């Protein structure tokens, strides 16, 4: 039972005081990080940076009354209260304005039973007892007044309600006096043993006399965790069988003084941070200040003064950040004013929108349409200058969408078939070469010629009609087929126009 009480008391009374102070490292003027207090103005917390006193010494005296036990001090036996005495001294450390830790020593004597052991026993059956005790404990101190004080309360801060809880070790000697008027030492417990652990909790009301002295009335409830503390003797003695409780507990009412130490004007437990903040705000609100802003004006009318505007030529209508820089939400280099796709990054040349690649077969169709109006010199594979714009467009389409493409040259059916075949091969290769000079990788384009093999317009048709057969077609080729196709399907040789032979004239005899 004692061990269980000690564990519970330890968990309740000892907070993590190590983390109570904000001792962050200097941020070096940079924006505060995860380890800073949240303020941009941070510095190490040292003795030199303290503004308030946080140490004090407290002393006090009072009256202990056993409330729970086989022998009690409150209206026991003959209906009278038996008063003992107690005294304490403590060293108090304030961690924050609302929490502190106290190291406390208590000494006292309780009186319990049917009569005061200083007097003779009234009869042979009467039993009286007294217990002398010494205790050392660590107490957590919560300043409820600082936690619960209203922000609009501007009254003098002279009263403070505190709560205490902690554990410690208690040593005692319990004496019993019976009807024969003999006093017998019934139980003796030494300090700093597992069985000597105890718990105490209570509340105190402080009054601030001046910057150095406080008066405090305190009421503590002490749980000894021991059934023999009241002097009833062994746990199974006749007296200790009178009640079922297993812990003799007592109230301790004291009146004491606190002496605040330190060189500063005020103690941190009497400082209300919220009051200080609101006071400074009130001072600022009531102070007339002539502040001149925008000395240099706002040249670009973006709502940010030129004094701190980092972009003095913001375009009209552009949204800006606090530094006067035009917003670019998707960080693609195109400000939102001109960005057609504000939330999706895209190149500048496409107005900030991403370029969507087409299907390769669709790309082949688009390139073929572009190459429809490519012109060559008569009976040659030389591309005419007026075709450059179409070639530029075709090259840009292939660059944007990628893929491997086979360019096929065609001629109409009129003329020598062998000559047409050779010319179609050279013209297709010429188009490939022209596209490669415009930045197309040499490994993605190949050419071939079919001459008039796929011509559909008869030779008897007009030249305008046969123009439909004179073209360059484009086909997307899958990777598996690509490697089996040659770069071009002919060996380099000059194109010669077929010459019709004229029969020699016969000489006249």
C-alpha angles and dihedrals in degrees: 000000000000091000092051092050091048093053093049092046093049092052092050101040107041112063124183096274091168090078097042095096124063104232100165124163121251111274092214092236093301126123110284116265134205092288097051128090092250094261122111088219104065131152138164115288106238138154089264092057095051116113098183139051114249105177128081141160121224131195130178148153135213152136127293120206123188106227103170117042145084088268113037137183097221115083094322123163103338095028097254131123116241113210124204128180136250139180135186142190124191142179109221127202119189111212096182136352088274106034138048143159125234129197104206137186118199128190127178152118129245124206120206143157134055096321144008110273089225087069132060120267111267091219142354095267097050119109126196130179143183131195125203113202142181120193139180119195144165114228132194112221120207119190101213093180092063092046096047102033113125116243091228094052106111096166119125110283102230105127126062132179115215132189124208134194133160150125135246148146124281129197120193146168115212119201128191128201119196136187091287088063092239119139114216129187101236103174136009123187123188121217128256095033127124090248091052097065116119139173130221134180136170149123138268136198115215130198120198108227095176140322091292107035135052128181117215135188111200136187117192131181113213121204107197096182087216128110093200099057092096093062095252090132127224116017090246096045120122092255095049091053092064094088133026099226117113098202127062107215133183143189119237116199114189142171117209151160130239119207111202115215131204145070098267127097097240140032117238092234088063093048121097110199093196091055090052092050094048091046091055091047091051090050091052092046092053096043118096110224126179102211119181113208131182095025089170095042127226107285097180095040093230094135094254117107116242088236088079103011110127093192112045096178101054110163115252112267096020119132113235139197126236091282093054095253117142111252121251104180097183094039093228095134094258113104116232092252091067099025112110090192103040098178099037122067118237140158122280092241090060094049092256095305123122117254109242112214116228126225108276093240090052088048090054091053092049093049091048091053090050093051092049092093098047110134129207132194112263113285090351141100091230113121115226120237094244088068094064095092092054091048091051091052093047091050092051091050092053092046092052097048106027125203138127117280136190115210115205123197121216135187133190121260097256118102136021110338095215092049091048091050093052092046092050091052092050094046093050089049090048091055090050090051092049091052092048091054085058093061103276113143111252091229096063101058130061133168143210137168131222099180112204095335093109097035114132103181115087121240090244092065122099122271091250090055094047090053088083088069094051102082149110115244125201127212130182111232125204118234093248091060098035099077093056093059120086122233088246132353102231142055118247112265133138117269113244123195113235111255120211112228117236116212114242118253118250117242117241115243 
